[in-house]
């Protein structure tokens, strides 16, 4: 098989290189996927930098989501056949032309969904569902505030919230990104560089749920604009993790603050989550309501260029790798 390696284990994007390695084989309850595309996610950058190690037992190869065809079954696998077109959530190993995954962690692809678009879904869809719909308990008629709205997570959250009947307030940096978030379905799309966010969000009715990838810079803002009974879900801390919390404000507004990661969850917990996603959110994918835009694709051998594109922060939607 071929996979992306980082000599020395960590390094800059330019250190990523394509190498040959022994084929991987599925164990009991697993399937092997002939990978046609892989999604790029910010945790991949953190792992490459040595700041987000894979959980015990996960491959050291980067990559948390792939799409392709099942080409081998492990013992005890049922309900999946060789040749099935699937996407999968991985603990690692996606930057390769073969990937092994727990058979409970796959999504069957509708016929009209190409592999690149499919590979952009498992990590983002599962993250948004867990944080916005499970922990955040977003309901139809409520308002979701999404920071970093043109990221892969952001555009997915906008589409999922709209599919669920919720309103969306999106924040991003620059007119082009604000326009893109609006085109994705945001009811209010705010350019953080040109408007007073607190005033604009309050004028839009405030937020019932916040999906926060920014962290420290928006902590005071979030506490201010959440409505009574609001839920604040933190999934990344791009501007820093140390914040000041006004506990009295949290008490008076009955704010619930949560945070989570996806990769470290147990195989059983991921299976539970994916089953819930397949039941509730996957129909939105099948209907075309949730299809995050693909910003750019790169050949597997150019994974380093894909990382540079993500690091630059100018992307709108997902970045993918195409595996030949």
Secondary structure, 3 states (H helix, E strand, C coil): CEEEEECCCCCCHHHEEEEECCCCCCCCCEEEEEEEEEEECHHHHHHHCCCCCCCCCCCCCCCCEEEEEEEEECCCCCCCCCCCEEEEECCCCCCECEEEEEHHHEEECCCCCCHHHHHCCHHHHHHHHHHHHHHCCCCCCCEEEEECCCCHHHHHHHHHHHHCCCEEEEEECCHHHHHHHHHHCCCEEEECCCCCHHHHHHHCCCEEEEEECCCHHHHHHHHHHEEEEEEEEECCCCCCCCCCCCHHHHHHHCCEEEECCCCCCCHHHHHHHHHHHHHHCHHHHHHCCCCCCEEEEEEHHHHHHHHHHHHHCCCCCEEEEECC
